[in-house]
Structure formats: C-alpha cells, structure tokens
Amino acid sequence: MEINDTANTKRLGETYEEAGFKAGDMQDRKVAIPNFLKALHYYQQLGNKKKEQIISKNIALGYYQQNNYPKYLEYIQRSLDIAKEIQYEYGIRFTTASL
C-alpha cells in the first residue's frame, strides 16, 4: 500500500468510525453498525489492531442493544481476542466487563 493509499484508507476508517459514533449517540443502531463495519474493514486493511479491537467492541454493543446475541458474542469475542493478542490491558478489562 502506498503512502497516499494508506492515508486515504485511514481517513475512510476514521470517517466511518465517526459516523458510527454519531449514529450511536442518537441511538440509531441500524445506522451505527454498518458504519462501524465499514470502519473495521479499513482498519483491517491498515493492520491497526487497536482500532480493530475498539470498533469490534462497539459493533458488539450495537448488536447487544438490538438483542442480536449471536452477533454480539461473535464481535465481543473478536474484540477480546484482539485485545489479548496486542496485550491491550484496558481493552481486555473493558471487553471482559461487557461479557
């Protein structure tokens, strides 16, 4: 990935992440989750594990609020696995508290 591609990918990830948070603040999970999923895609392309962990947790919480427990468990487990992989103690504690 070239520098401009990396910068553009980062910007796209940040844009979708922000849209997800804004929709979440307005309690619009049907809009928040797709935006977080798009942000997750871009952060995965960048290999940004910390952002992957944070976004996966937010996706999980959105599914939880929609009573979609299988998807909640899928994404909360993903979030915990990533937090452990990168030894992100805050992420481990916060994600474990959400189980």
C-alpha positions as CSV (number, residue, x, y, z in Angstrom):
1,M,0.0,0.0,0.0
2,E,1.4,3.4,-1.0
3,I,1.5,6.4,1.3
4,N,-1.4,8.1,-0.3
5,D,-3.4,4.9,-0.3
6,T,-2.6,4.4,3.4
7,A,-3.6,8.0,4.3
8,N,-6.8,7.6,2.3
9,T,-7.6,4.3,3.9
10,K,-7.0,5.8,7.4
11,R,-9.2,8.8,6.6
12,L,-12.0,6.5,5.4
13,G,-11.8,4.4,8.5
14,E,-11.9,7.5,10.7
15,T,-14.9,8.9,8.7
16,Y,-16.9,5.7,9.1
17,E,-15.9,5.4,12.8
18,E,-17.1,8.9,13.5
19,A,-20.4,8.3,11.6
20,G,-20.9,5.2,13.7
21,F,-20.3,7.1,17.0
22,K,-22.6,9.9,15.9
23,A,-25.4,7.4,15.0
24,G,-24.8,5.6,18.2
25,D,-25.1,8.8,20.2
26,M,-28.5,9.3,18.5
27,Q,-29.5,5.7,19.4
28,D,-29.7,4.7,15.7
29,R,-28.0,1.3,15.8
30,K,-29.3,0.4,12.3
31,V,-27.0,3.2,11.0
32,A,-24.2,2.8,13.6
33,I,-23.4,-0.8,13.0
34,P,-22.9,-0.6,9.2
35,N,-20.7,2.4,9.6
36,F,-18.6,0.6,12.2
37,L,-18.4,-2.4,9.9
38,K,-17.0,-0.2,7.2
39,A,-14.5,1.4,9.6
40,L,-13.5,-2.1,10.7
41,H,-12.8,-3.1,7.1
42,Y,-10.5,-0.1,6.6
43,Y,-8.6,-0.6,9.9
44,Q,-8.1,-4.2,9.0
45,Q,-6.6,-3.2,5.7
46,L,-4.2,-0.9,7.6
47,G,-3.4,-3.7,10.2
48,N,-4.4,-1.3,13.0
49,K,-5.2,-3.9,15.7
50,K,-6.1,-1.4,18.4
51,K,-8.7,0.2,16.2
52,E,-10.0,-3.2,15.2
53,Q,-10.4,-4.1,18.9
54,I,-12.2,-0.9,19.7
55,I,-14.5,-1.0,16.7
56,S,-15.3,-4.7,17.2
57,K,-16.4,-3.9,20.8
58,N,-18.6,-1.1,19.5
59,I,-20.2,-3.4,16.9
60,A,-20.8,-5.9,19.6
61,L,-22.5,-3.4,21.9
62,G,-24.7,-2.3,19.0
63,Y,-25.8,-5.8,18.3
64,Y,-26.4,-6.3,22.1
65,Q,-28.7,-3.3,22.1
66,Q,-30.6,-4.8,19.1
67,N,-31.0,-8.1,21.1
68,N,-28.9,-9.9,18.4
69,Y,-27.0,-12.0,20.9
70,P,-25.2,-14.4,18.5
71,K,-23.7,-11.4,16.6
72,Y,-22.9,-9.7,20.0
73,L,-21.0,-12.8,21.2
74,E,-19.1,-13.0,17.8
75,Y,-17.9,-9.4,17.9
76,I,-17.2,-9.2,21.7
77,Q,-15.1,-12.4,21.4
78,R,-13.3,-10.9,18.5
79,S,-12.7,-7.8,20.5
80,L,-11.3,-9.7,23.4
81,D,-9.1,-11.9,21.2
82,I,-7.5,-8.9,19.6
83,A,-7.0,-7.1,22.9
84,K,-5.2,-10.2,24.3
85,E,-3.2,-10.5,21.0
86,I,-1.9,-7.0,21.3
87,Q,-1.7,-7.0,25.1
88,Y,-4.1,-4.0,25.4
89,E,-4.9,-4.2,29.1
90,Y,-7.7,-1.5,29.0
91,G,-9.3,-3.3,26.1
92,I,-9.1,-6.6,27.9
93,R,-10.7,-5.2,31.1
94,F,-13.4,-3.3,29.3
95,T,-14.3,-6.1,26.9
96,T,-14.4,-8.7,29.7
97,A,-16.7,-6.4,31.7
98,S,-19.1,-6.5,28.7
99,L,-19.4,-10.3,28.8
